[in-house]
Amino acid sequence: MKFHWFLPTAGDSRVLTGGGHGLGRGHGRSEAATFRPPDIEYLAQVARSAEQLGFEAVLTPTGTWCEDAWLVTAALTRETERLKFLVAFRPGFMSPTLAAQMAATYQRLSRGRLLLNVVTGGESAEQARFGDHLSKDERYARTDEFLSVVRGAWSGTPYDFDGGHYRVEGATVAETPDPVPEIYFGGSSRAAGPVAARHVDVYLTWGEPPGQVAEKIEWIRELAEERGRKLRFGIRLHVITRDSERDAWAEAERLLAAIDPADIVSARKLLGRSESVGQRRMLELHEGFTGGTARDLEIHPNLWAGVGLVRGGAGTALVGSHSQVAERIEEYASLGIEEFVLSGYPHLEEAYWFGENVLPRVAAPALR
């Protein structure tokens, strides 16, 4: 198994409504006193801690409310030695040949520490902000072509492509990246599956209950096998791990108590308009919650849906003692999950809680 952490390039906080996909006041620029700006010093601190603790890589998000992932992580390669950077980007916003060139340059300068997280985009308003007005299915079709060109440009032979969204002649890079960056990708819609099956190395899912995750893995695996390919599978989760189960749920209770009920209403309205099938599946996990305790949002042993009350994207957290969190990780691993992309609030402190207490129990021997 591989374990990755998260780089909070929209800022960090001790509550759930500040920064990133937080949907409270400020929509990513929380006014809470606990807000930590995403300056390079803090991000370097998180990155160095993740490296020290034994994480493989850090995921860096993409979107309006965060700093540019390419620029931030390129700077952080000089602050770290072996940590890899899982750079999220949207394929519709740049030429595929340019993306191939950028990735090849990054891979040489970082000495092989680039991973790519391709985000097709599930929110039309967000896409329009960047000048993209295609429908959701059209965006997936474009991603399909984009990845064909990128891989063609990395092939070592000039690559021609004539599709519905791209036409390139002789796409190539000065030097084939070594190693070729692995491509991570997530998507729950019917249009997403074939793209994953044809192109990606690691298919990512958000943290749904194990039964739903197993169904998704089976779906993607069958599509890949039809094309003669095998993929790895990863999951995106938050974590709250403590010395005792009681302490972990007390922290979840603190996070829940800090949420303004008006922010929950606002988030539901906003996220309810999402085109993303994955986002709708996250909303369904806490559908009907109108108030109560943190344990009322436990949808599977140690799986808490409280994060998704006010945050888009990954909306669940593993909550429990260190041994309980390790058990849930092993449960997901038994389904075929090999990579875990984790985060917590705030990211610096939670990296240590997990890295010092859970990672030694579950990581590969090389990381112990």
Secondary structure, DSSP 8 states (H G I E B T S, - for coil): -EEEEE--TT-B-SSSSSSTTB-STTSSS---TT-B---HHHHHHHHHHHHHHT-SEEEE--STTS--HHHHHHHHTTT-SS-EEEEEE-GGGS-HHHHHHHHHHHHHHHTS-EEEEE-----HHHHHHTT----HHHHHHHHHHHHHHHHHHTSSS-EEEE-SS-EEEEE--SS--SS---EEEE--STTHHHHHHHH-SEEEEE---HHHHHHHHHHHHHHHHHTT---EEEEEEEEEEESSHHHHHHHHHHHHHTS-HHHHHHHHHHHHT---HHHHHHHHHTTT--S--GGGGEEETTEE-GGGGTBSS---EEEEEHHHHHHHHHHHHHHTEEEEEEE-SSHHHHHHHHHHHTHHHHS-GGG-
